[in-house]
Amino acid sequence: RRWASSSSSIASNGERDLYTSEQRKQDHNHCVEMVKNRDMEGYLCGLLMPSSAREAYFALRAFNVEIASIKDSSHLIGGRS
């Protein structure tokens, strides 16, 4: 089964997934904005990525930004480094 070929597919229980192409676009835009606001260098590099890899790149960079913000916030509340 090819998951990436369709924006909606039939789940194992026979129901249609609710993840539409519009939701996918919104999620991608959210990732791009997050990277743009918090990691300008990563954002600029993402613009140079081939279009076929850009969506995955920004998803991974947004995840990285979130992980980094967790690490940074732990210092503020007395966490260990």
Secondary structure, DSSP 8 states (H G I E B T S, - for coil): --STT-SS-B-TTS-B----HHHHHHHHHHHHHHHHHH-HHHHHHHHTS-HHHHHHHHHHHHHHHHHHHHHHHHHHTT---
